[in-house]
Amino acid sequence: MSDQKNTFEEQLKQLQDIVTKLEGGNVPLEDALNQFQEGVKLSRELEQKLNDAEKIVAKLIDKDGNVKQLNPEDSNSPEE
């Protein structure tokens, strides 16, 4: 069911659907286990996409076009 080509939003919707089905409690045990495994797989893929996005956002480009890593512990804003 999960596919790396799906967008983040599509995968999140799939995960939400799985959670809703499992919370309903009307799923046979074998199907519930399969859905749970699929949910874990989707969760890991979504986490990886979020981590990748965080790395992209955490980069700053200075006025000379040089890429600098954002240091979350640095309270100073980037120089303009």
Sequence and secondary structure as in RCSB ss.txt:
>XXXX:A:sequence
MSDQKNTFEEQLKQLQDIVTKLEGGNVPLEDALNQFQEGVKLSRELEQKLNDAEKIVAKLIDKDGNVKQLNPEDS
NSPEE
>XXXX:A:secstr
   TTS HHHHHHHHHHHHHHHHH  S HHHHHHHHHHHHHHHHHHHHHHHHHHHHHTEEE TTS EEE  TT  
S    
